[in-house]
Amino acid sequence: MASADRFSSKAEKYAKYRWGYAPEAIRYVLETAELSERSVVADIGSGTGILTKHFVDTAGEVHAVEPSPGMRRMAERDLAEHPSFHSIDGRSHATTLADRSVDLIIVGQAAHWFDAEPTRDEFLRILNPSGWLAILGYRGTDEDLNAAWKALRTEDNGCDVSDMSSPPLSFWFGHGGFDEHGFAHATRQSWEQFLGGICSASWAPDDDHPLYPRFERAARDFFDRFARDGRLVVSMETRVAVGHPQ
């Protein structure tokens, strides 16, 4: 199933419950790329605008490139009031942006959906010669939680367990090199927020899936096992790679 189709039923949950990136990671990208009101940013695989929203008040133009109509509508709902925001019906390898028109490309939790070779060609086409690429992702740092998370994501619970790996970071930067840093943060979630967040994942079953009740019971067991006073604290790390791709 194409990524645009996978997220058609998850856009509202994604916009409402999906956890974000460490604020320090966002600041690191803004400062490294030295963004100003003259800068042009392209958020590739922008989804509901979770990453886009951090750039619309600094850059002169922010192009949010997203193939899913449902995800784009959420971003447009939340960000349309910003003059710098531009919503684009496009894909990572077909952004519709002009040659050498972009100062910074940002990519959040989306690189594993990209058609790698043509996407890298597209990045090199739209970036200006001194342009930056920033790739952000996050992972849980509590190994007990990570093990329980893996046990939750099974076919028996209605989950998609197919591999969604992406090329190594060095592929995207080529001969340009990059710097990589990690920034610790945490989320503190109620049961509603926890369930909504995991249901926004592409691999999670929708609530009309025949195995969804089983999935929800397993999720509730997970939450009850690790939560304290009705809140689940998830320790995370946002990883950021920034460089000039060549």
N, C-alpha and C positions, 0 to 999 in steps of 0.2 A: 504494500500500500504506500502511495506517495505521501511525503510528509505533509503536504497541504491538506490531504484527505484525513490523515491521522488526527489532526488537531481541529477539524471542523466541529467536532462535538465537545471540545475541551476549552474553547476560547474563554468562556466566562469564568470557569474555575481557574484557568491560568492567570487571568487578569486579577482575580480577587485573592487568590491564595498562594500563588507561586512565590517562593522565597527569592530574595534579591541577592545582590553582590555586596561584599564588604565596602563600606564607604571609603576606606583608605585606598582600596584598589581603584575605585573610580577617580579619586584625586590623583593617584599616581599616573593614570593615563592622561588626564587633563593637563597635568604639569609637564609630563614628558613630551607630549605632542605640542605643547605651548599653544593651545587653542585660543583663538580670539574671535571677535565678531566678524572677521574676514575669512574665517576657516570654514571649509566644507567637509562634513562628516557623512559617511555612509554606514548605516547599521545593516549588516547583511544577515538575513534570517531574523528580522527584528521582532517577530511575534507580536505580543501585545504592548510592546514598548517599554519593557522592564529596564532595558539598558538605554534605549533611546532617550528616555525622560531625563537622564542625568546630563545630557549634552545640549538640550534645546535652549537653555538659558545662557550658554557660553558661545557656541558656534553660530555663525551667520546663517548656515543652511545645514539641516540634518535630514538626510534622505533615508527613510525607513523602508527597506526592501523586503517584502514578505509575500509569499505565494498564497497563503491561506486567507480567503476572504473574511472568515470569522475572526481570525487573529487581527487582521488589519482593521476591522471595524472597532475592536476594542481599543487599539492604539489611537485611532482617529477620534473616538469618543473622548478619550482622556487627554489628548495632546493637541487637538485641532486649534485651540486658542493660541498656541505659540506660533508666531509668524515664521520662525525658522523651520518648522516641521513640515515635511513633505512625505506623504504616503505613496509608495510605489508598488504596483502589482508586478513583481518581478521575481527572478530566481537568482541564486548565487552566481550562476554562470551566464546569466542574461539580465543584467541589472537595468538596462535602458539608459544608463548614465553615460555622459560624454567622455571621450578619451582625455586622460590626464586632468580630470576635473575635480578630484577628491584629494584632500589633505590627510585625512585619517579614515581608515576602514576599521570598524569595530565589529567583533563577532562574539556573541555570548554562547549559550549552550546550544549551538546549532551546527557546528562544523561537521558532526557525524552524519548530517543529512546531505551534505554537499556532494556533488559530482566532482571529485577532487581535481583532476587535471584541467578540465575546462574552467573550473572556478578559479584556480590559481592564475590561469591566463587572463581571466576577466579582472582579477584584482590588479595585475600588472598593467592592464590596459587603462583602467579608470584612475589609478593613482598617479599623481604628479611625480616627477623624478625624485623629489625629496620626501615623498609621502610616507606616512606611518601605517603600520598594521598592528592592531591590538586584539589579542584573543584571550577571552576570559572564560573561566569555568570554575566550578566548585565541587567539593567532595566532603563527605563526612569524615571527621577525625576520631570519632569514638568507635573503637574496633568492635565492642560488644553490640553497639547499634548497627554497625555495618554488617555484622554477621546475621543479626536478626532481620535486617532489611533484605539481605540475599535470600533468606529462608521464606520471606513473604512473597517475593517475586517468583512464582512458579506457575507452570501451566495448570496445575490443579486448582489454583486460585484465579484462573482466567486471565493470567498475565501473558504478554508477549515476551518470550525469552530470547528472541533472535539477537544476534550480535549487532551492535550499532557503533563499532569502533571507527575511528577516523585516522588519517595519516598522522605521523609524528609532527610535532610543531616545526621541526626543521624543514619539512616539506613545504610549508606555507611561506617560510622566509627565504628558502633557497640559499643563495650565496650571501645574502644580506646580513645574516646573523641576527640575534635577538637577545634581550635580557628577560629573565623570568624571575618573578617574585611571588611569595605567598603572603596572604593577609588573613589572620584569624578573625572569626566572628561567630555569632551564635544566633539561633532563632529560638523563641519561646512560644510554643504553640498550644492552643486549646485543642480539644478533640475535633471540633469543627474545622479548625485551620489545618490540623494535621491531615485529616481525611481529604479535605479539599485540595491540599497541596499534592498529595500522592496521586489523587485521581486526575490531576492535571497532566501527569506524565503520560507519554505516548504509549507506554507499555501497560498501563493500568486499564482494567476493563471498565467500560461505561456502565451506568446503572441499569441499562436494559439488557446487559449480557447475562446469560443464564447462570454463570458462576459468580456474578457480582455479590450476592448475599454471602457466599463463602469467603470471598475476598474481604468484604467489610468486616466479617467476624474475625478474620486473621489480623486485619489492621487494628481492630479494637483490642485484641489480645496484646499486640505489639505495644500499643499506646499505654494500656494499663500496666504492662510489665515495667516500663521505663519512666512513666510520668510520676511527678510528685506534686501533690496538691492541685491536681487537675491540669497541670502544664507539663509539656514535654520540652526539655531543653536539648537542642541538637547543636553540638559543636561542629563548626565547619571551617574550611579554608578556601578562600578564593585565590586561584592561581591566575596570574596575568603574564602573558608574553608580549613584549613590545619590541618592534624593530622596523627596519626598512627592507621590505622584501625585494629580491632581485632575481 
